[in-house]
Amino acid sequence: MAEPNVRGSDVPTTPPLPAPYAARIQEMQERLRSGEFTLDGMPGYVPGEPPSIETWHHMDYLDISPRIWGREVGCNGIGTLREVALVEITPNERFELRDRDPAYFPRMGLAHEELDTGRMRDQSLEYQAALESAGVAVHRVAFPDPPVGAFGPLRGTWAANELFVIRGGSVIEKLAVSPFGFGRAEYLALWAWTQLGVPIQAAITGTGVAEGAAGVFLADDVYVVGRGIAFNQEGLDQLLPIIQRSSGLPPEAFHSVVFDCPGNIYFDPGAGTSHHTDMVIGPLDVDKVIVYAAGLTFPVWRWLKERGYQIVEVERDEQVRFAPANVTILEPGRVIMHAEATNAVAAVRKLGVDVIEVPYSEFLRTGGGLHCSTMFVERDRGPLSTDR
């Protein structure tokens, strides 16, 4: 008997629909059935005339996308945070292959071999509780058990921020020197699309490298990113125009602040420097930031000073142990921070910023903190850097 043709079928199929998309389709179908839909509601409609080029050539896709997918998405800027996703923490986060050749894996501030995945799970749940108490909707992502990727097992699946969700949809990053990471962002993109209705907008291709969500928004019109291991020039050339267009602002009104990262490792456990921007700078308010100064270049420091930012500086000892600039901003003037970084928390509060503390030290053993572990799905539009 001939084997069935698994590559094709003459039986029509319908893909599973994300809930917002299904709801949008049902709503429109009901309008059609009831006769409520009329041409008068079409943009630019003029009876007896063809569709207007002036209307459709000047309509931003950001205005069309929610009418297709049934929802707004995107976390540009620092407006009020509405929705996030976190990864379900499992024992797989303790990556035993690391023990075979520790030099093959990135070093962090705290020892990975001492990682307690139970404690990591508890800290993640406490973070979720803090988010929900602040009015943020939290979803949980489950990876296959065990998780696998392009070249073998996946490590570091906790880092939900690997999927960069901006207005209009998600951007699939292309990793740098993370052999056991390829496939994480793609899985997260599939999950976000099928579960939350977040469409895929773009992917970094060719030899470009851009770990997109490791950059930092300081406002709707300011994105800060470090060129180096995690972002090469080809990757930035692809990513930055996408971010600018998603802002809805003209190029001249959007600020991409790019600096060159020091050193040649993701996170230097001695110096505290990092090639992930969110490990060395974080937004606190429209005119306030927290930084690890040694991780920035002088032009970035001067850029912040010239624009009147109030700056909280992280001490080296706290940086190498807790990376306190890796914050989650809930809204301008309100953030969640690593509770263990007591000096940084006190300094941020001294600036008048409301701080919610969450213990999160276990995550630095495997690569990051609060911002790294969060897929930011939706924010309200927030202030521009000039709105002070």
BAGU-465905 format. One record per residue (C-alpha): residue number from 1; z, y, x; residue in one letter. Coordinates in Angstrom, 2 decimals. Layout:
resi/Z/Y/X/resn
NUM/Z/Y/X/a
...
This chain:
resi/Z/Y/X/resn
1/0.00/0.00/0.00/m
2/-0.91/3.43/1.33/a
3/1.93/5.72/2.32/e
4/2.42/8.70/-0.01/p
5/1.11/12.02/1.21/n
6/4.28/13.94/2.00/v
7/2.38/17.03/3.15/r
8/0.95/17.94/-0.20/g
9/1.02/17.24/-3.88/s
10/-0.99/18.17/-6.92/d
11/2.22/18.47/-8.93/v
12/3.14/22.14/-9.32/p
13/6.64/23.01/-8.15/t
14/8.99/25.96/-8.44/t
15/11.31/26.82/-5.56/p
16/15.04/27.18/-6.17/p
17/15.71/30.82/-6.96/l
18/18.57/32.97/-5.65/p
19/20.78/34.07/-8.53/a
20/19.86/37.80/-8.40/p
21/16.14/36.96/-8.29/y
22/16.47/34.49/-11.17/a
23/18.37/37.06/-13.22/a
24/15.71/39.68/-12.53/r
25/12.91/37.31/-13.62/i
26/14.78/36.34/-16.77/q
27/15.43/39.97/-17.68/e
28/11.76/40.85/-17.32/m
29/10.64/37.75/-19.23/q
30/12.92/38.71/-22.12/e
31/11.44/42.21/-22.15/r
32/7.94/40.75/-22.26/l
33/8.77/38.33/-25.06/r
34/10.42/41.01/-27.15/s
35/7.60/43.49/-26.66/g
36/9.91/46.03/-24.98/e
37/7.69/46.33/-21.91/f
38/5.06/49.08/-22.11/t
39/2.72/50.70/-19.62/l
40/4.60/53.97/-20.05/d
41/7.30/52.67/-17.73/g
42/4.95/52.08/-14.81/m
43/5.34/54.59/-11.92/p
44/2.71/57.31/-12.10/g
45/1.10/55.94/-15.25/y
46/-1.45/58.24/-16.89/v
47/-3.23/56.88/-20.02/p
48/-6.94/56.28/-19.47/g
49/-6.74/56.59/-15.65/e
50/-6.58/53.98/-12.86/p
51/-3.42/53.58/-10.77/p
52/-2.87/56.65/-8.64/s
53/-3.34/56.26/-4.90/i
54/-0.99/59.21/-4.46/e
55/1.74/57.34/-6.32/t
56/1.44/53.96/-4.66/w
57/0.56/55.07/-1.13/h
58/3.65/57.25/-1.06/h
59/6.14/54.82/-2.58/m
60/8.69/53.49/-0.09/d
61/9.11/49.73/-0.09/y
62/12.88/50.32/-0.14/l
63/12.37/51.54/-3.71/d
64/10.30/48.48/-4.66/i
65/12.32/45.69/-3.05/s
66/15.35/45.78/-5.40/p
67/12.99/45.60/-8.40/r
68/11.58/42.37/-6.98/i
69/14.68/40.63/-5.69/w
70/17.12/41.94/-8.28/g
71/19.58/43.57/-5.88/r
72/20.19/46.10/-3.12/e
73/20.85/44.82/0.38/v
74/21.56/46.37/3.75/g
75/24.40/47.68/5.86/c
76/22.91/50.69/7.60/n
77/25.47/53.31/8.52/g
78/29.18/53.48/7.69/i
79/29.21/53.93/3.92/g
80/31.62/51.96/1.75/t
81/31.35/48.24/2.50/l
82/30.65/46.16/-0.62/r
83/29.69/42.64/0.41/e
84/29.91/40.37/3.45/v
85/29.66/36.71/4.44/a
86/31.84/34.75/6.85/l
87/31.24/31.28/8.24/v
88/33.55/28.41/7.31/e
89/35.51/27.61/10.47/i
90/35.49/23.93/11.48/t
91/36.53/21.91/14.56/p
92/32.90/22.20/15.74/n
93/33.78/25.63/17.15/e
94/35.53/23.81/20.01/r
95/32.36/23.03/21.96/f
96/33.20/19.99/24.05/e
97/29.92/20.05/26.01/l
98/31.33/23.14/27.69/r
99/33.83/20.96/29.53/d
100/31.00/19.12/31.32/r
101/29.72/22.24/33.04/d
102/31.76/25.40/32.30/p
103/29.52/27.53/34.53/a
104/26.60/26.96/32.12/y
105/28.41/28.83/29.34/f
106/29.38/32.52/29.02/p
107/32.88/33.49/30.12/r
108/35.08/35.55/27.84/m
109/38.46/37.25/28.12/g
110/40.50/34.26/26.96/l
111/39.98/30.60/27.92/a
112/37.70/28.59/25.61/h
113/39.32/25.30/26.63/e
114/42.52/26.48/24.94/e
115/40.73/27.31/21.67/l
116/42.74/26.31/18.61/d
117/40.24/25.94/15.76/t
118/43.03/25.62/13.21/g
119/44.41/28.97/14.26/r
120/40.90/30.37/14.29/m
121/40.44/29.22/10.68/r
122/43.77/30.78/9.64/d
123/42.84/34.10/11.25/q
124/39.47/34.04/9.49/s
125/41.21/33.44/6.15/l
126/43.57/36.34/6.82/e
127/40.58/38.54/7.60/y
128/38.96/37.45/4.33/q
129/42.12/38.35/2.43/a
130/42.13/41.81/4.03/a
131/38.50/42.37/3.08/l
132/39.04/41.25/-0.49/e
133/42.15/43.43/-0.83/s
134/39.93/46.34/0.19/a
135/37.49/45.52/-2.63/g
136/34.86/43.75/-0.51/v
137/33.13/40.65/-1.95/a
138/33.33/37.79/0.58/v
139/31.08/34.71/0.67/h
140/31.48/31.65/2.91/r
141/28.61/30.02/4.80/v
142/28.73/26.28/5.55/a
143/26.63/24.87/8.40/f
144/25.54/21.20/8.47/p
145/28.19/19.01/10.11/d
146/27.64/18.81/13.01/p
147/25.40/21.89/13.28/p
148/22.19/21.44/15.26/v
149/19.55/23.82/16.51/g
150/16.33/23.95/18.52/a
151/17.56/22.21/21.68/f
152/20.57/20.19/20.55/g
153/23.92/21.00/18.98/p
154/24.65/24.55/17.87/l
155/27.64/26.37/19.30/r
156/29.28/29.57/18.09/g
157/28.27/29.19/14.46/t
158/31.24/31.41/13.50/w
159/29.23/34.52/14.48/a
160/27.75/35.42/11.08/a
161/26.76/38.84/12.41/n
162/23.83/37.16/14.14/e
163/21.88/37.88/10.97/l
164/21.14/41.60/10.90/f
165/20.88/42.79/7.28/v
166/19.43/46.26/6.91/i
167/17.99/47.98/3.86/r
168/15.05/45.93/2.64/g
169/16.14/42.58/4.07/g
170/17.27/40.62/7.08/s
171/15.98/40.68/10.65/v
172/16.02/37.37/12.52/i
173/17.09/38.06/16.06/e
174/15.75/36.39/19.19/k
175/18.51/35.31/21.51/l
176/18.71/35.73/25.25/a
177/20.45/33.13/27.44/v
178/22.02/31.07/24.65/s
179/20.37/27.61/24.77/p
180/22.72/26.20/22.14/f
181/22.32/29.21/19.85/g
182/18.66/29.03/18.85/f
183/18.54/28.22/15.16/g
184/21.75/29.98/14.08/r
185/20.11/33.19/12.88/a
186/17.31/31.27/11.17/e
187/19.81/29.14/9.25/y
188/21.81/32.23/8.28/l
189/18.60/33.93/7.08/a
190/17.77/30.91/4.93/l
191/21.30/30.84/3.54/w
192/21.34/34.57/2.78/a
193/17.96/34.39/1.05/w
194/18.66/31.33/-1.07/t
195/22.30/32.08/-1.88/q
196/22.45/35.89/-2.07/l
197/18.84/36.95/-2.62/g
198/18.56/38.73/0.75/v
199/14.84/38.57/1.68/p
200/13.71/38.15/5.27/i
201/12.12/41.41/6.39/q
202/11.21/40.72/10.04/a
203/11.75/38.54/13.08/a
204/11.73/39.40/16.76/i
205/8.73/37.63/18.29/t
206/6.91/37.08/21.57/g
207/9.11/37.44/24.63/t
208/11.16/40.18/23.00/g
209/14.93/39.70/23.04/v
210/17.02/41.56/20.49/a
211/20.37/40.31/19.24/e
212/20.07/42.97/16.55/g
213/23.43/43.04/14.83/a
214/25.25/43.45/18.15/a
215/24.21/47.10/18.05/g
216/26.35/49.66/16.24/v
217/25.70/52.23/13.51/f
218/27.76/55.41/13.86/l
219/26.18/56.92/10.72/a
220/23.11/56.39/8.54/d
221/21.08/58.23/11.18/d
222/22.63/56.89/14.43/v
223/22.23/53.43/15.97/y
224/23.66/52.71/19.43/v
225/22.45/49.75/21.49/v
226/22.62/48.58/25.10/g
227/19.55/47.42/27.00/r
228/20.22/44.38/29.15/g
229/20.80/40.69/28.56/i
230/21.00/40.91/24.76/a
231/18.22/43.48/24.28/f
232/15.20/43.73/26.55/n
233/12.66/46.54/26.25/q
234/10.13/44.48/24.30/e
235/12.82/43.49/21.82/g
236/13.93/47.10/21.40/l
237/10.31/48.19/20.94/d
238/10.12/45.80/17.98/q
239/13.58/46.37/16.52/l
240/14.18/50.12/16.67/l
241/11.18/51.14/14.52/p
242/12.29/48.62/11.87/i
243/15.78/50.13/11.80/i
244/14.40/53.66/11.63/q
245/12.11/52.81/8.72/r
246/14.95/51.06/6.89/s
247/16.99/54.27/7.08/s
248/14.49/56.10/4.88/g
249/14.55/58.96/7.38/l
250/11.61/60.37/9.36/p
251/11.54/59.36/13.06/p
252/12.63/62.79/14.25/e
253/15.77/62.63/12.09/a
254/16.92/59.20/13.33/f
255/18.80/58.79/16.61/h
256/18.42/55.56/18.59/s
257/20.92/55.89/21.42/v
258/19.94/53.37/24.11/v
259/21.87/52.82/27.33/f
260/21.67/50.33/30.20/d
261/24.48/47.78/30.26/c
262/26.39/47.12/33.49/p
263/26.59/43.73/35.17/g
264/24.79/40.48/34.48/n
265/27.02/38.55/32.04/i
266/27.63/38.96/28.33/y
267/31.30/39.82/28.71/f
268/32.99/40.37/32.06/d
269/36.53/38.98/31.74/p
270/37.67/41.04/34.69/g
271/36.00/44.39/34.01/a
272/35.79/44.17/30.20/g
273/32.17/45.30/30.16/t
274/29.71/43.68/27.75/s
275/26.03/43.48/26.88/h
276/26.95/43.42/23.20/h
277/27.34/47.04/22.16/t
278/29.86/46.24/19.44/d
279/32.29/45.05/22.11/m
280/32.48/48.49/23.74/v
281/32.02/51.03/20.92/i
282/32.91/51.08/17.25/g
283/32.73/53.66/14.43/p
284/35.97/55.02/12.94/l
285/34.68/57.96/10.88/d
286/31.64/60.18/10.83/v
287/33.10/62.15/13.78/d
288/35.36/59.53/15.41/k
289/34.67/56.48/17.59/v
290/36.60/53.96/19.64/i
291/35.10/53.10/23.04/v
292/35.72/51.16/26.20/y
293/34.46/53.90/28.51/a
294/33.70/51.61/31.46/a
295/31.24/49.74/29.25/g
296/29.15/52.85/28.52/l
297/26.96/55.03/30.70/t
298/27.65/58.71/31.31/f
299/24.63/59.88/29.22/p
300/26.07/58.09/26.17/v
301/29.51/59.56/26.81/w
302/27.96/63.03/27.12/r
303/25.89/62.47/23.95/w
304/29.09/61.70/22.03/l
305/30.95/64.68/23.49/k
306/28.11/67.14/22.88/e
307/28.07/66.11/19.22/r
308/31.77/66.63/18.80/g
309/32.96/63.03/18.40/y
310/36.68/62.45/18.78/q
311/37.05/59.46/21.08/i
312/39.75/56.82/21.32/v
313/39.60/55.12/24.73/e
314/40.52/51.45/25.04/v
315/42.71/50.42/27.97/e
316/41.29/47.78/30.32/r
317/44.13/45.28/29.78/d
318/43.62/45.34/26.01/e
319/39.85/45.26/26.37/q
320/39.72/42.05/28.41/v
321/42.18/40.31/26.07/r
322/41.29/41.64/22.62/f
323/38.10/43.82/22.68/a
324/39.63/46.32/20.20/p
325/36.43/48.37/19.78/a
326/35.01/45.39/17.84/n
327/36.06/46.84/14.48/v
328/34.95/46.45/10.88/t
329/34.57/49.82/9.21/i
330/35.25/49.68/5.46/l
331/34.35/53.31/4.84/e
332/34.56/56.52/6.85/p
333/38.15/56.86/8.05/g
334/39.21/53.28/7.19/r
335/38.82/50.25/9.47/v
336/40.04/46.72/10.13/i
337/41.16/46.13/13.73/m
338/42.52/43.34/15.94/h
339/46.29/43.45/15.39/a
340/47.03/42.28/18.94/e
341/45.59/45.50/20.44/a
342/48.70/47.52/19.63/t
343/47.96/50.51/21.85/n
344/44.42/50.91/20.52/a
345/45.63/50.59/16.93/v
346/48.27/53.27/17.51/a
347/45.72/55.61/19.11/a
348/43.29/55.18/16.20/v
349/46.03/55.91/13.68/r
350/46.98/59.02/15.65/k
351/43.49/60.36/14.85/l
352/44.26/60.00/11.15/g
353/42.22/56.85/10.60/v
354/43.62/54.24/8.19/d
355/43.93/50.90/10.01/v
356/44.32/47.45/8.48/i
357/45.54/45.00/11.14/e
358/44.38/41.38/11.29/v
359/45.36/38.88/14.02/p
360/42.09/37.76/15.61/y
361/42.73/36.90/19.26/s
362/41.51/33.30/18.93/e
363/37.93/34.49/18.38/f
364/37.67/36.11/21.82/l
365/38.01/32.64/23.33/r
366/34.62/31.82/21.86/t
367/32.78/35.09/22.11/g
368/33.82/38.05/19.98/g
369/35.86/39.52/17.18/g
370/35.85/40.97/13.69/l
371/32.47/42.70/13.80/h
372/30.80/39.71/15.48/c
373/32.05/37.27/12.85/s
374/30.84/39.26/9.84/t
375/27.46/39.20/8.14/m
376/27.33/42.67/6.62/f
377/25.32/42.25/3.43/v
378/25.63/45.54/1.51/e
379/27.00/49.03/1.99/r
380/26.70/52.20/0.00/d
381/24.64/54.91/1.61/r
382/27.00/56.85/3.83/g
383/27.15/60.13/5.72/p
384/24.70/61.37/8.29/l
385/26.10/62.31/11.68/s
386/25.84/65.98/10.67/t
387/27.91/65.55/7.49/d
388/31.24/66.80/8.76/r
